[in-house]
Amino acid sequence: MGSLHNANCSCGYKSFVSVGGNRATFMTESNFPFYCEEDGLVTVNFRDEPFKCPHCKSTDVKQYGLAPISLPPAGEHPWPTLQAWDFKAYREGNLCPQCKKMTLVFGGSEILFD
């Protein structure tokens, strides 16, 4: 199952990200948010390696949920907000592509699709 999530920052940045895939194509097309230096927050098909930006085709992309673009989760029981198989990202502490601070927040699922 796939889902769409909002991503926003206190600087005014707003976007949506797609996570996972649908039941017909999830083995060849499944998405997760990554950061591209040129294009910012992008949704990358993690079933297609090497990972690359869907816009500029750069392979220099970094997965949200991992350092250096995401901070370790705070709290005793950190549940990922975004998850597709082993790809996980947490609600707070993510690099905003607009202001370049670790203030990007991923929201819960807005839309689920299958």
C-alpha positions in Angstrom: 0.0 0.0 0.0 1.2 3.5 -0.7 0.5 6.8 0.9 0.8 10.5 0.4 2.1 12.7 3.2 2.5 16.4 3.6 5.9 18.0 4.4 6.1 21.5 5.8 8.4 23.8 7.6 7.9 26.9 9.7 9.7 29.0 7.0 6.6 28.5 4.8 7.8 25.5 2.7 5.1 23.0 1.8 5.1 19.9 -0.3 3.8 16.3 -0.6 5.7 13.1 -0.7 4.7 9.6 -1.9 5.7 6.6 0.2 5.5 2.9 -1.0 3.7 1.7 -4.1 0.5 0.0 -5.3 -0.2 -3.7 -5.3 0.3 -4.0 -9.0 3.8 -2.4 -9.3 5.3 -2.3 -5.7 8.1 -4.7 -6.6 9.3 -2.4 -9.4 8.0 1.0 -8.3 8.0 2.0 -4.6 8.7 5.6 -3.4 10.4 7.3 -0.6 11.5 10.9 0.0 15.1 11.9 -0.7 17.0 15.1 -0.9 18.6 16.3 -4.1 21.0 19.3 -3.9 19.6 20.7 -7.1 15.9 19.9 -6.8 15.3 19.7 -3.0 12.7 17.3 -1.6 12.0 14.6 -4.3 10.2 11.3 -4.4 12.6 8.5 -5.5 11.8 5.0 -6.7 13.9 3.0 -4.4 13.3 -0.2 -6.4 15.5 1.3 -9.2 19.1 1.4 -8.2 21.2 3.4 -8.2 18.8 5.9 -6.6 18.4 9.0 -8.7 16.6 12.3 -8.7 13.5 12.0 -11.0 14.1 15.5 -12.3 17.9 16.1 -12.9 18.8 12.4 -12.8 21.6 13.0 -10.3 22.6 10.0 -8.2 23.8 12.3 -5.5 20.6 12.0 -3.5 20.3 11.4 0.3 17.5 9.5 1.9 15.3 11.2 4.5 15.5 9.4 7.8 19.3 9.1 7.7 22.1 11.4 8.7 23.1 14.0 7.6 19.7 15.2 6.4 17.7 13.8 9.4 18.4 14.0 13.1 18.0 10.9 15.3 14.5 10.6 16.7 13.8 12.1 20.1 11.8 10.4 22.8 11.5 7.0 24.3 9.3 5.3 21.7 10.1 6.9 18.3 7.6 5.6 15.8 8.4 6.4 12.2 6.0 8.7 10.4 7.1 7.4 7.0 7.9 3.8 6.4 8.2 1.6 3.4 10.1 -1.7 4.1 13.4 -0.7 5.7 13.1 2.9 4.7 12.0 5.0 7.7 11.8 8.7 8.4 10.5 10.5 11.5 8.2 13.4 11.9 10.6 16.1 13.0 14.3 16.9 12.6 14.5 16.8 8.8 16.4 19.1 6.4 14.1 21.8 4.8 15.1 22.3 1.2 14.1 26.0 1.4 15.7 27.4 4.6 18.3 24.6 5.0 17.4 24.1 8.7 16.5 20.8 10.3 12.9 22.0 10.7 11.0 20.0 8.0 8.1 18.1 9.5 6.5 15.0 7.8 2.8 14.7 8.6 0.7 11.6 8.8 -0.8 10.1 5.6 -3.2 12.3 3.8 -4.2 9.8 1.1 -3.8 6.0 1.0 -3.7 4.1 -2.3 -3.4 0.5 -3.3 
